[in-house]
Structure formats: C-alpha cells, structure tokens
Amino acid sequence: MNDLHYTLLSDGSSDQALMPVLTWLLHQHLPNCPVQPRWADLRRLPDCPRRLHDRIRTTADLYNPCNLLFVHRDAETIPLDQRCAEIHDAIGRAWPDGSTLPAIAVVPVRMMEAWLLFSETAIREAAGNPNGTVALNMPRPADLEDIPRPKDVLHDLVLAATNLPPRRRKRFDVNKAVRRIPEYIDDFSPLRNLTAFSTLEDCLVQAIIDRRWHE
C-alpha cells in the first residue's frame, strides 16, 4: 500500500503519547510504508458519544481515510484479557453487520504511563534537564506491569529529573513533559518483554497479514 492512515481512539488526551509507540511498531513490520497517524478528538462534538461502541463508530465516520483503528483503554485493575474482550465486543457492536475496518485493542497494564517508564534518558530530556545527575529510582523493565500507580511513579520521576526547587517544581507542567517523553525514544523494543505490548504486536501482525499490507 502507499500510505497507511491510522487513528487512535483513546481514554483521554494525555494518551496521545501512545502514538509514537504505535507508529514505531508499524514501521517495524511495514518499513517501506509511510504512516499517517491521527488522534480522535471527540470532545468538541455537540453530542459527544459516551458508550465505547458509539465512540468507535463515530471515530470511523469522522476520521477518513482510516486504514486501521487503534482503540485504547487502560487495563487499570481489570485483567488484560477481560479488557481486550470489552473492546472487541464494542467493535462488534459498532458494526453489527460485520463490515468493520481493521480495529486493534491497545490495553497497557495497568496504565499507558507504564510504557514510558523504561527510558531514563527520555525522562531527563522531557524534564528539560538532560544532563542532570540527580539519582532516579527507575523501575526494572520486567516490573512495569506490576506497578500499581504507574502514572504517579512517572510524574514523580519527571519532577525529580527537573532538579528544580520545590516552589518551581509545583509550577512545572508535568503532564506536558510526559507527552514529550516518546519524542526522545527511538527504540521501543524493551516493551516487547511486557505481555500487553506483545499482545498488541501479535494482533497488529495478524492484521497486516490478513490485509496483505506486507505484499
């Protein structure tokens, strides 16, 4: 194919940080295919749909062209397979006649922020202090899916990496910094050690094979 257009439908605006991860993953399996990503922003619709299957259908209607739809929800305290089943059920309800575009569940365990916790260099860059020497208590990559509150852990690491005094640290836009973290990561392959990421990659590879995009 010429260009691959994908759309990410996510829980919230901060989850746009997933897009560099998804784009990198597509480039791993379609290295010669230009990728055109878009994030589905349904917040400004006069009647924003609330139910997931309605949001999926609305996204497909509004964001064209779209060759591939990624549907994100954090696992939080729900088992990975159960959360994926919820998304797949919503996809089926969005297109009850079976005429659906390729849609893939993106379910980080437990939250999206867990997938940004493996690169100390990127965290320091996003904090605006790339040469900082303050020690960061980085979690082991193998433990990322076991962290109860990865968002809090990531925010604490970013704030520590700024090495700002307490008063200036309170004014620091940590959410903006978190969104920048993927911009400083060229290789997301360490995430392949995580069950949720491996599940995502397996589903993507199957979609590529089914649509013969690799030919």
MIMAR-89759 format. One record per atom (N, C-alpha, C, O, CB): residue in one letter; residue number from 1; x, y, z. Coordinates in steps of 0.1 Angstrom, whole numbers. Glycine has a CB too. Layout:
N
   res     n       u       v       w
     a   NUM       X       Y       Z
...
END
This chain:
215
   res     n       u       v       w
     m     1       8     -12       0
     m     1       0       0       0
     m     1       9      12       0
     m     1      21      12       3
     m     1     -10       0      12
     n     2       3      24      -4
     n     2      10      36      -5
     n     2      13      42       9
     n     2      24      41      15
     n     2       3      46     -14
     d     3       2      48      15
     d     3       3      53      28
     d     3      -7      45      37
     d     3     -17      41      33
     d     3       0      68      29
     l     4      -3      44      50
     l     4     -12      37      59
     l     4     -17      48      69
     l     4      -9      54      76
     l     4      -5      26      67
     h     5     -30      50      69
     h     5     -36      60      78
     h     5     -42      53      90
     h     5     -51      44      88
     h     5     -47      69      70
     y     6     -37      57     102
     y     6     -44      51     113
     y     6     -49      61     123
     y     6     -44      73     123
     y     6     -34      41     121
     t     7     -59      58     130
     t     7     -65      67     140
     t     7     -65      60     154
     t     7     -67      48     155
     t     7     -79      70     136
     l     8     -61      68     164
     l     8     -61      63     178
     l     8     -73      69     185
     l     8     -74      81     186
     l     8     -48      66     185
     l     9     -82      60     190
     l     9     -92      64     199
     l     9     -88      60     213
     l     9     -86      49     216
     l     9    -106      57     195
     s    10     -87      70     222
     s    10     -81      67     235
     s    10     -90      72     246
     s    10    -100      79     244
     s    10     -67      74     236
     d    11     -86      69     258
     d    11     -93      73     270
     d    11     -93      88     272
     d    11    -104      94     276
     d    11     -88      66     283
     g    12     -82      94     270
     g    12     -81     109     272
     g    12     -70     115     263
     g    12     -63     108     257
     g    12     -78     111     287
     s    13     -69     128     264
     s    13     -59     135     255
     s    13     -45     131     259
     s    13     -36     132     250
     s    13     -61     150     257
     s    14     -42     128     271
     s    14     -28     125     275
     s    14     -23     112     269
     s    14     -11     110     267
     s    14     -27     124     290
     d    15     -33     104     264
     d    15     -29      91     258
     d    15     -24      93     244
     d    15     -21      83     237
     d    15     -41      82     259
     q    16     -24     105     239
     q    16     -17     107     226
     q    16      -3     103     226
     q    16       4     101     216
     q    16     -18     122     222
     a    17       3     102     238
     a    17      17      98     240
     a    17      19      84     234
     a    17      30      79     232
     a    17      21      98     254
     l    18       8      76     232
     l    18       9      63     227
     l    18      12      63     212
     l    18      17      53     206
     l    18      -4      55     229
     m    19       9      74     205
     m    19      10      74     190
     m    19      25      72     185
     m    19      26      64     176
     m    19       6      88     185
     p    20      35      78     191
     p    20      49      74     187
     p    20      52      59     189
     p    20      59      53     181
     p    20      59      82     194
     v    21      46      53     199
     v    21      48      39     201
     v    21      41      31     190
     v    21      47      22     185
     v    21      42      35     215
     l    22      29      34     187
     l    22      22      27     176
     l    22      28      29     162
     l    22      29      20     154
     l    22       7      32     176
     t    23      33      42     160
     t    23      40      44     147
     t    23      52      36     146
     t    23      56      31     136
     t    23      42      59     146
     w    24      60      36     157
     w    24      72      28     157
     w    24      69      13     154
     w    24      76       7     146
     w    24      80      29     170
     l    25      59       8     160
     l    25      55      -6     158
     l    25      51      -9     144
     l    25      55     -19     138
     l    25      44     -10     168
     l    26      44       0     138
     l    26      40      -2     124
     l    26      52      -2     115
     l    26      53      -9     105
     l    26      30       9     119
     h    27      62       7     118
     h    27      74       8     110
     h    27      82      -5     111
     h    27      90      -8     102
     h    27      82      20     114
     q    28      81     -12     122
     q    28      89     -24     124
     q    28      84     -35     114
     q    28      92     -43     110
     q    28      88     -29     138
     h    29      71     -34     111
     h    29      65     -45     103
     h    29      62     -40      89
     h    29      60     -49      80
     h    29      53     -51     110
     l    30      61     -27      87
     l    30      59     -22      73
     l    30      70     -11      71
     l    30      66       1      70
     l    30      44     -16      72
     p    31      82     -15      70
     p    31      93      -5      70
     p    31      93       5      58
     p    31      98      16      58
     p    31     106     -12      70
     n    32      87       0      47
     n    32      87       9      35
     n    32      73      16      33
     n    32      71      22      22
     n    32      89       0      23
     c    33      65      16      43
     c    33      52      22      41
     c    33      51      35      50
     c    33      53      34      62
     c    33      41      12      46
     p    34      48      46      43
     p    34      47      58      51
     p    34      34      57      60
     p    34      24      52      56
     p    34      45      71      42
     v    35      36      62      73
     v    35      25      61      82
     v    35      20      74      86
     v    35      27      84      89
     v    35      30      53      95
     q    36       6      76      85
     q    36       0      89      88
     q    36      -9      87     100
     q    36     -20      82      98
     q    36      -8      94      75
     p    37      -5      92     112
     p    37     -13      90     124
     p    37     -22     101     127
     p    37     -19     113     124
     p    37      -4      87     135
     r    38     -33      98     133
     r    38     -43     109     138
     r    38     -49     104     151
     r    38     -51      92     153
     r    38     -54     112     128
     w    39     -51     114     160
     w    39     -58     111     173
     w    39     -72     116     172
     w    39     -75     127     167
     w    39     -50     118     184
     a    40     -81     107     176
     a    40     -96     110     175
     a    40    -100     119     187
     a    40    -100     115     198
     a    40    -104      97     175
     d    41    -102     132     184
     d    41    -106     141     194
     d    41    -122     143     193
     d    41    -126     151     184
     d    41     -99     155     193
     l    42    -129     137     201
     l    42    -144     137     201
     l    42    -149     147     211
     l    42    -162     149     212
     l    42    -150     124     203
     r    43    -141     154     218
     r    43    -145     162     230
     r    43    -154     174     226
     r    43    -162     178     233
     r    43    -133     167     238
     r    44    -151     179     214
     r    44    -158     191     210
     r    44    -171     189     202
     r    44    -177     198     197
     r    44    -149     200     201
     l    45    -175     176     200
     l    45    -187     173     193
     l    45    -199     178     202
     l    45    -198     177     214
     l    45    -188     158     191
     p    46    -209     184     195
     p    46    -221     189     203
     p    46    -227     178     211
     p    46    -233     181     222
     p    46    -231     195     194
     d    47    -227     166     207
     d    47    -233     154     214
     d    47    -222     143     214
     d    47    -224     133     207
     d    47    -246     150     208
     c    48    -212     145     223
     c    48    -201     135     223
     c    48    -206     121     228
     c    48    -212     121     239
     c    48    -190     140     232
     p    49    -204     111     220
     p    49    -209      98     225
     p    49    -202      93     237
     p    49    -190      96     239
     p    49    -207      87     213
     r    50    -209      86     245
     r    50    -203      81     258
     r    50    -200      66     257
     r    50    -189      62     262
     r    50    -212      84     269
     r    51    -208      58     251
     r    51    -206      44     251
     r    51    -195      41     241
     r    51    -194      47     230
     r    51    -219      36     247
     l    52    -187      31     244
     l    52    -175      28     236
     l    52    -178      25     222
     l    52    -172      29     212
     l    52    -167      17     242
     h    53    -188      16     219
     h    53    -192      13     206
     h    53    -196      24     197
     h    53    -194      25     185
     h    53    -202       2     206
     d    54    -203      34     204
     d    54    -207      46     197
     d    54    -195      55     194
     d    54    -195      61     183
     d    54    -217      54     205
     r    55    -186      55     203
     r    55    -174      63     200
     r    55    -165      57     189
     r    55    -159      64     181
     r    55    -165      64     213
     i    56    -165      44     189
     i    56    -158      37     178
     i    56    -164      40     164
     i    56    -157      44     155
     i    56    -158      22     180
     r    57    -177      39     164
     r    57    -184      42     151
     r    57    -183      56     147
     r    57    -181      59     135
     r    57    -199      38     152
     t    58    -184      66     156
     t    58    -183      80     153
     t    58    -169      83     148
     t    58    -167      90     139
     t    58    -186      88     166
     t    59    -159      77     155
     t    59    -145      79     150
     t    59    -143      74     136
     t    59    -137      81     128
     t    59    -135      72     159
     a    60    -148      62     133
     a    60    -147      57     119
     a    60    -154      66     109
     a    60    -149      68      98
     a    60    -153      43     118
     d    61    -165      72     113
     d    61    -172      81     104
     d    61    -165      94     102
     d    61    -165     100      91
     d    61    -186      83     109
     l    62    -159      99     112
     l    62    -153     113     111
     l    62    -139     113     106
     l    62    -135     123      99
     l    62    -153     119     125
     y    63    -131     102     109
     y    63    -117     103     105
     y    63    -115      94      93
     y    63    -112      82      94
     y    63    -108      98     117
     n    64    -115     100      82
     n    64    -113      93      69
     n    64    -102     101      61
     n    64    -102     113      62
     n    64    -126      92      61
     p    65     -93      94      54
     p    65     -93      79      53
     p    65     -87      73      66
     p    65     -79      80      73
     p    65     -84      75      41
     c    66     -91      61      69
     c    66     -86      54      80
     c    66     -85      39      76
     c    66     -95      32      74
     c    66     -95      55      93
     n    67     -72      34      75
     n    67     -70      20      72
     n    67     -70      11      85
     n    67     -72      -1      84
     n    67     -57      19      65
     l    68     -67      17      96
     l    68     -65       9     108
     l    68     -69      18     120
     l    68     -65      30     122
     l    68     -51       4     110
     l    69     -78      12     129
     l    69     -82      19     141
     l    69     -76      12     153
     l    69     -78       0     155
     l    69     -98      20     142
     f    70     -69      20     162
     f    70     -65      15     174
     f    70     -74      21     185
     f    70     -77      33     186
     f    70     -50      20     177
     v    71     -79      12     193
     v    71     -89      15     204
     v    71     -82      13     217
     v    71     -79       1     221
     v    71    -102       7     203
     h    72     -79      23     225
     h    72     -71      23     237
     h    72     -80      24     249
     h    72     -89      32     250
     h    72     -61      34     237
     r    73     -77      15     259
     r    73     -83      16     272
     r    73     -72      10     282
     r    73     -66       0     279
     r    73     -96       9     274
     d    74     -70      17     293
     d    74     -60      12     302
     d    74     -67       0     309
     d    74     -79      -1     311
     d    74     -56      22     313
     a    75     -58     -10     313
     a    75     -64     -22     320
     a    75     -68     -18     334
     a    75     -78     -23     339
     a    75     -53     -33     320
     e    76     -60      -9     340
     e    76     -62      -5     354
     e    76     -63     -17     363
     e    76     -53     -25     364
     e    76     -76       3     356
     t    77     -74     -20     370
     t    77     -75     -32     378
     t    77     -81     -44     372
     t    77     -84     -54     378
     t    77     -82     -29     391
     i    78     -85     -42     359
     i    78     -92     -53     351
     i    78     -81     -62     345
     i    78     -72     -57     339
     i    78    -102     -47     341
     p    79     -83     -75     344
     p    79     -74     -84     337
     p    79     -73     -80     323
     p    79     -82     -76     316
     p    79     -78     -98     339
     l    80     -61     -82     317
     l    80     -58     -78     303
     l    80     -68     -85     293
     l    80     -74     -78     285
     l    80     -44     -82     299
     d    81     -70     -98     295
     d    81     -79    -104     285
     d    81     -94    -100     286
     d    81    -101     -99     276
     d    81     -79    -119     287
     q    82     -98     -96     299
     q    82    -111     -91     300
     q    82    -113     -77     294
     q    82    -123     -75     287
     q    82    -115     -90     315
     r    83    -103     -69     296
     r    83    -104     -55     290
     r    83    -103     -56     274
     r    83    -111     -49     268
     r    83     -92     -46     295
     c    84     -95     -65     269
     c    84     -95     -67     254
     c    84    -108     -72     249
     c    84    -113     -68     239
     c    84     -84     -77     250
     a    85    -114     -81     257
     a    85    -127     -87     253
     a    85    -138     -75     253
     a    85    -146     -75     244
     a    85    -132     -98     263
     e    86    -137     -66     262
     e    86    -147     -55     262
     e    86    -145     -47     250
     e    86    -155     -42     244
     e    86    -144     -46     274
     i    87    -133     -44     245
     i    87    -130     -36     233
     i    87    -135     -44     221
     i    87    -142     -38     212
     i    87    -116     -33     232
     h    88    -132     -57     220
     h    88    -136     -64     209
     h    88    -152     -65     208
     h    88    -157     -65     197
     h    88    -130     -78     209
     d    89    -158     -66     219
     d    89    -173     -66     219
     d    89    -178     -53     214
     d    89    -188     -52     207
     d    89    -178     -69     234
     a    90    -172     -42     219
     a    90    -176     -29     214
     a    90    -174     -27     199
     a    90    -182     -21     192
     a    90    -169     -17     222
     i    91    -163     -32     194
     i    91    -161     -32     180
     i    91    -172     -39     172
     i    91    -177     -34     162
     i    91    -147     -38     176
     g    92    -175     -51     177
     g    92    -186     -59     171
     g    92    -199     -52     171
     g    92    -207     -52     161
     g    92    -187     -72     177
     r    93    -202     -45     182
     r    93    -215     -37     183
     r    93    -215     -25     174
     r    93    -225     -20     170
     r    93    -217     -33     198
     a    94    -203     -19     172
     a    94    -202      -8     163
     a    94    -206     -11     148
     a    94    -212      -3     141
     a    94    -188      -2     163
     w    95    -202     -23     145
     w    95    -205     -28     131
     w    95    -212     -42     132
     w    95    -206     -52     129
     w    95    -193     -29     122
     p    96    -225     -42     136
     p    96    -232     -55     138
     p    96    -233     -63     125
     p    96    -235     -75     126
     p    96    -246     -52     143
     d    97    -232     -57     113
     d    97    -233     -64     101
     d    97    -220     -70      97
     d    97    -219     -77      87
     d    97    -238     -55      89
     g    98    -209     -68     105
     g    98    -196     -74     102
     g    98    -188     -66      93
     g    98    -176     -70      90
     g    98    -198     -88      97
     s    99    -192     -55      87
     s    99    -185     -47      78
     s    99    -176     -37      85
     s    99    -179     -25      85
     s    99    -194     -40      67
     t   100    -166     -42      92
     t   100    -158     -33     100
     t   100    -144     -30      94
     t   100    -139     -38      86
     t   100    -156     -39     114
     l   101    -138     -19      97
     l   101    -125     -16      93
     l   101    -116     -23     104
     l   101    -120     -26     115
     l   101    -121      -1      92
     p   102    -103     -26     100
     p   102     -94     -33     110
     p   102     -93     -25     123
     p   102     -90     -13     122
     p   102     -80     -35     104
     a   103     -96     -31     134
     a   103     -95     -24     147
     a   103     -88     -32     157
     a   103     -90     -44     158
     a   103    -109     -20     152
     i   104     -78     -26     164
     i   104     -70     -34     173
     i   104     -71     -27     187
     i   104     -70     -15     189
     i   104     -55     -34     168
     a   105     -72     -36     197
     a   105     -72     -31     211
     a   105     -58     -28     216
     a   105     -49     -35     214
     a   105     -79     -41     220
     v   106     -57     -16     223
     v   106     -44     -12     229
     v   106     -47     -11     244
     v   106     -54      -2     248
     v   106     -39       1     223
     v   107     -42     -21     252
     v   107     -45     -21     266
     v   107     -32     -22     274
     v   107     -28     -34     278
     v   107     -54     -33     269
     p   108     -26     -11     277
     p   108     -14     -12     286
     p   108     -19     -17     300
     p   108     -29     -14     305
     p   108      -8       2     287
     v   109     -10     -24     307
     v   109     -12     -28     321
     v   109      -2     -20     329
     v   109      11     -22     327
     v   109      -9     -44     322
     r   110      -6     -13     339
     r   110     -20     -10     342
     r   110     -25       3     335
     r   110     -37       5     333
     r   110     -22      -9     357
     m   111     -16      12     332
     m   111     -19      24     325
     m   111      -9      27     315
     m   111       2      21     314
     m   111     -19      36     336
     m   112     -12      36     306
     m   112      -4      40     295
     m   112      10      44     300
     m   112      20      41     293
     m   112     -10      51     287
     e   113      10      51     311
     e   113      23      56     316
     e   113      33      45     319
     e   113      45      48     319
     e   113      21      64     329
     a   114      29      33     321
     a   114      38      22     324
     a   114      47      20     312
     a   114      59      15     313
     a   114      31       9     327
     w   115      42      23     300
     w   115      50      21     287
     w   115      60      32     285
     w   115      68      31     275
     w   115      41      20     275
     l   116      61      42     294
     l   116      70      53     293
     l   116      81      53     304
     l   116      89      62     305
     l   116      63      66     293
     l   117      81      42     311
     l   117      89      42     323
     l   117     103      34     321
     l   117     110      32     331
     l   117      82      35     335
     f   118     106      31     309
     f   118     118      23     307
     f   118     130      31     303
     f   118     141      26     303
     f   118     116      12     297
     s   119     128      44     299
     s   119     140      51     294
     s   119     143      63     303
     s   119     136      73     303
     s   119     136      57     280
     e   120     153      62     311
     e   120     158      73     319
     e   120     162      85     311
     e   120     159      96     315
     e   120     169      68     328
     t   121     169      82     300
     t   121     173      93     291
     t   121     162     102     286
     t   121     162     114     287
     t   121     181      88     279
     a   122     151      95     282
     a   122     139     102     277
     a   122     132     110     288
     a   122     128     121     285
     a   122     129      93     270
     i   123     132     105     300
     i   123     126     112     311
     i   123     134     124     314
     i   123     128     135     317
     i   123     125     103     323
     r   124     147     123     314
     r   124     155     135     317
     r   124     154     146     306
     r   124     153     158     309
     r   124     170     131     319
     e   125     153     141     294
     e   125     151     151     283
     e   125     138     158     284
     e   125     137     170     283
     e   125     152     143     269
     a   126     127     150     286
     a   126     114     156     287
     a   126     113     166     299
     a   126     105     175     299
     a   126     103     145     288
     a   127     120     163     309
     a   127     120     172     321
     a   127     128     185     319
     a   127     128     194     327
     a   127     127     164     333
     g   128     135     185     307
     g   128     142     198     304
     g   128     156     198     311
     g   128     162     209     312
     g   128     134     209     308
     n   129     161     187     316
     n   129     174     187     323
     n   129     181     174     319
     n   129     184     166     327
     n   129     171     187     338
     p   130     185     174     306
     p   130     191     161     300
     p   130     204     158     307
     p   130     208     146     307
     p   130     193     163     286
     n   131     212     167     312
     n   131     225     165     318
     n   131     224     164     333
     n   131     234     164     340
     n   131     235     175     314
     g   132     212     162     338
     g   132     210     162     353
     g   132     216     149     359
     g   132     217     139     352
     g   132     195     162     357
     t   133     221     150     371
     t   133     228     139     377
     t   133     220     134     390
     t   133     225     125     396
     t   133     242     143     381
     v   134     209     140     393
     v   134     201     135     404
     v   134     197     121     402
     v   134     193     117     391
     v   134     189     144     407
     a   135     198     112     412
     a   135     195      98     410
     a   135     180      96     408
     a   135     172     102     416
     a   135     200      90     422
     l   136     177      88     398
     l   136     163      85     396
     l   136     161      70     399
     l   136     168      61     395
     l   136     159      87     381
     n   137     151      67     407
     n   137     148      54     411
     n   137     139      47     401
     n   137     127      45     402
     n   137     140      53     425
     m   138     146      43     390
     m   138     139      38     378
     m   138     134      23     381
     m   138     142      16     387
     m   138     147      38     366
     p   139     122      20     378
     p   139     118       6     380
     p   139     124      -4     370
     p   139     129       1     359
     p   139     102       4     379
     r   140     125     -16     373
     r   140     131     -26     363
     r   140     121     -28     352
     r   140     109     -29     355
     r   140     134     -39     370
     p   141     125     -29     339
     p   141     115     -31     329
     p   141     106     -43     331
     p   141      95     -43     327
     p   141     123     -33     316
     a   142     112     -53     337
     a   142     104     -65     339
     a   142      93     -63     349
     a   142      83     -71     350
     a   142     113     -77     344
     d   143      93     -52     357
     d   143      83     -50     368
     d   143      73     -40     363
     d   143      64     -36     372
     d   143      90     -45     380
     l   144      73     -35     351
     l   144      64     -23     348
     l   144      50     -27     349
     l   144      42     -18     353
     l   144      67     -19     333
     e   145      46     -39     346
     e   145      32     -43     346
     e   145      27     -46     361
     e   145      15     -48     363
     e   145      29     -55     338
     d   146      36     -46     370
     d   146      33     -48     384
     d   146      32     -36     392
     d   146      29     -36     404
     d   146      43     -57     390
     i   147      34     -24     386
     i   147      34     -11     394
     i   147      19      -7     395
     i   147      12      -5     385
     i   147      42       0     386
     p   148      15      -5     408
     p   148       0      -2     410
     p   148      -4      11     404
     p   148     -15      13     399
     p   148      -3      -2     424
     r   149       5      21     405
     r   149       2      35     401
     r   149      13      40     392
     r   149      20      49     396
     r   149      -1      45     413
     p   150      14      35     380
     p   150      25      40     371
     p   150      25      55     368
     p   150      35      61     365
     p   150      25      32     358
     k   151      13      60     367
     k   151      12      75     364
     k   151      19      83     375
     k   151      26      92     372
     k   151      -3      79     363
     d   152      16      79     388
     d   152      22      86     399
     d   152      37      84     399
     d   152      45      94     401
     d   152      16      82     412
     v   153      42      72     396
     v   153      56      69     396
     v   153      63      78     385
     v   153      73      83     387
     v   153      59      54     393
     l   154      57      78     373
     l   154      63      86     362
     l   154      63     100     365
     l   154      73     107     363
     l   154      55      83     349
     h   155      52     106     371
     h   155      52     120     374
     h   155      63     123     384
     h   155      70     134     383
     h   155      38     124     379
     d   156      65     115     394
     d   156      75     117     404
     d   156      89     117     398
     d   156      98     125     402
     d   156      74     106     416
     l   157      91     108     389
     l   157     104     107     382
     l   157     107     119     374
     l   157     118     124     374
     l   157     105      94     373
     v   158      97     124     367
     v   158      99     136     358
     v   158     102     148     367
     v   158     111     155     364
     v   158      86     139     350
     l   159      95     149     378
     l   159      97     161     387
     l   159     111     160     393
     l   159     117     170     395
     l   159      86     162     398
     a   160     115     148     397
     a   160     128     146     403
     a   160     139     150     393
     a   160     149     156     396
     a   160     130     132     408
     a   161     136     146     380
     a   161     146     148     370
     a   161     148     163     367
     a   161     159     167     362
     a   161     143     141     357
     t   162     138     171     370
     t   162     140     186     367
     t   162     150     191     377
     t   162     157     201     373
     t   162     126     193     369
     n   163     151     186     388
     n   163     160     191     399
     n   163     157     205     402
     n   163     166     213     406
     n   163     175     189     394
     l   164     145     209     401
     l   164     140     222     405
     l   164     138     223     420
     l   164     135     213     426
     l   164     128     226     397
     p   165     139     235     425
     p   165     135     237     439
     p   165     120     235     441
     p   165     112     236     431
     p   165     139     252     444
     p   166     115     232     453
     p   166     101     229     455
     p   166      91     239     449
     p   166      81     234     443
     p   166      98     227     469
     r   167      94     251     451
     r   167      84     261     446
     r   167      83     261     431
     r   167      71     262     426
     r   167      88     275     451
     r   168      94     260     424
     r   168      93     260     409
     r   168      88     246     404
     r   168      82     245     394
     r   168     107     263     403
     r   169      91     236     412
     r   169      86     223     408
     r   169      71     222     408
     r   169      65     215     400
     r   169      92     212     418
     k   170      64     229     417
     k   170      50     230     418
     k   170      44     236     405
     k   170      32     233     401
     k   170      45     237     430
     r   171      51     245     399
     r   171      46     252     387
     r   171      50     245     374
     r   171      45     249     363
     r   171      52     266     387
     f   172      58     234     375
     f   172      62     227     363
     f   172      51     219     358
     f   172      43     212     365
     f   172      74     218     367
     d   173      49     220     344
     d   173      38     213     337
     d   173      42     198     335
     d   173      48     195     324
     d   173      34     220     324
     v   174      40     190     345
     v   174      44     176     343
     v   174      37     168     333
     v   174      43     159     327
     v   174      43     169     357
     n   175      24     171     331
     n   175      16     164     320
     n   175      22     167     306
     n   175      22     158     298
     n   175       2     169     321
     k   176      26     179     304
     k   176      32     183     291
     k   176      45     176     289
     k   176      48     171     278
     k   176      34     198     290
     a   177      53     175     300
     a   177      66     168     299
     a   177      64     153     296
     a   177      71     147     288
     a   177      73     169     313
     v   178      54     147     302
     v   178      51     133     300
     v   178      47     130     285
     v   178      52     121     279
     v   178      39     128     309
     r   179      40     139     279
     r   179      36     138     265
     r   179      48     139     256
     r   179      48     134     245
     r   179      26     149     261
     r   180      59     145     261
     r   180      71     147     253
     r   180      80     135     254
     r   180      89     133     245
     r   180      79     159     257
     i   181      79     126     264
     i   181      88     115     266
     i   181      90     107     254
     i   181     101     104     250
     i   181      83     107     278
     p   182      79     102     247
     p   182      81      93     235
     p   182      89     100     224
     p   182      95      93     216
     p   182      68      89     230
     e   183      89     113     223
     e   183      97     120     213
     e   183     112     118     214
     e   183     119     120     204
     e   183      94     135     213
     y   184     116     114     226
     y   184     130     112     228
     y   184     134      97     229
     y   184     145      93     233
     y   184     135     118     242
     i   185     125      88     224
     i   185     127      74     224
     i   185     127      69     209
     i   185     117      71     202
     i   185     117      66     232
     d   186     138      63     205
     d   186     139      58     191
     d   186     136      44     190
     d   186     133      38     179
     d   186     153      61     185
     d   187     137      37     201
     d   187     135      22     201
     d   187     127      18     213
     d   187     130      19     225
     d   187     150      15     202
     f   188     115      13     209
     f   188     105       8     220
     f   188     106      -7     221
     f   188      97     -13     228
     f   188      91      12     216
     s   189     116     -13     216
     s   189     117     -28     217
     s   189     117     -33     231
     s   189     113     -45     233
     s   189     129     -33     210
     p   190     123     -26     241
     p   190     122     -31     255
     p   190     108     -35     260
     p   190     106     -43     269
     p   190     128     -21     265
     l   191      98     -28     254
     l   191      84     -31     257
     l   191      79     -45     253
     l   191      69     -50     258
     l   191      75     -20     251
     r   192      87     -51     244
     r   192      83     -65     240
     r   192      84     -75     251
     r   192      79     -86     249
     r   192      92     -69     228
     n   193      90     -71     262
     n   193      91     -80     274
     n   193      78     -80     282
     n   193      76     -88     291
     n   193     102     -77     283
     l   194      68     -71     278
     l   194      56     -69     285
     l   194      45     -77     278
     l   194      44     -76     266
     l   194      52     -54     287
     t   195      37     -84     286
     t   195      26     -92     280
     t   195      16     -84     272
     t   195      13     -88     261
     t   195      18     -99     291
     a   196      12     -72     277
     a   196       3     -64     270
     a   196       8     -59     257
     a   196       1     -58     247
     a   196      -1     -52     279
     f   197      21     -55     256
     f   197      27     -50     244
     f   197      28     -61     234
     f   197      26     -59     222
     f   197      40     -43     247
     s   198      32     -73     238
     s   198      33     -84     229
     s   198      20     -88     223
     s   198      19     -92     212
     s   198      39     -96     237
     t   199       9     -87     232
     t   199      -4     -90     226
     t   199      -8     -80     216
     t   199     -13     -84     205
     t   199     -14     -89     238
     l   200      -5     -67     218
     l   200      -7     -57     208
     l   200       0     -60     195
     l   200      -6     -59     184
     l   200      -4     -43     213
     e   201      13     -63     196
     e   201      21     -66     184
     e   201      16     -78     177
     e   201      15     -78     164
     e   201      36     -68     188
     d   202      12     -88     184
     d   202       7    -100     177
     d   202      -6     -97     169
     d   202      -8    -102     158
     d   202       4    -111     187
     c   203     -15     -89     175
     c   203     -27     -85     168
     c   203     -24     -77     156
     c   203     -30     -78     145
     c   203     -36     -78     178
     l   204     -14     -68     157
     l   204     -11     -59     146
     l   204      -5     -68     134
     l   204      -8     -66     123
     l   204       0     -49     150
     v   205       4     -77     138
     v   205      10     -86     127
     v   205      -1     -94     120
     v   205      -1     -95     108
     v   205      20     -95     133
     q   206     -11     -99     128
     q   206     -22    -106     122
     q   206     -30     -97     112
     q   206     -34    -102     102
     q   206     -31    -112     132
     a   207     -32     -85     116
     a   207     -40     -76     108
     a   207     -32     -73      95
     a   207     -38     -72      84
     a   207     -43     -63     115
     i   208     -19     -71      96
     i   208     -11     -69      84
     i   208     -12     -81      74
     i   208     -13     -79      62
     i   208       4     -66      88
     i   209     -11     -93      80
     i   209     -12    -105      72
     i   209     -25    -106      65
     i   209     -27    -110      54
     i   209      -9    -117      80
     d   210     -36    -104      73
     d   210     -50    -106      68
     d   210     -52     -96      57
     d   210     -59    -100      47
     d   210     -60    -104      80
     r   211     -47     -84      58
     r   211     -50     -74      47
     r   211     -39     -74      36
     r   211     -40     -67      26
     r   211     -51     -60      53
     r   212     -29     -83      38
     r   212     -18     -84      28
     r   212     -11     -70      26
     r   212      -7     -67      15
     r   212     -23     -89      15
     w   213     -10     -63      37
     w   213      -3     -50      35
     w   213      12     -52      34
     w   213      19     -43      29
     w   213      -5     -41      48
     h   214      17     -63      37
     h   214      32     -66      36
     h   214      36     -70      22
     h   214      48     -71      19
     h   214      36     -76      46
     e   215      26     -72      13
     e   215      30     -77       0
     e   215      33     -65     -10
     e   215      36     -67     -21
     e   215      18     -85      -6
END
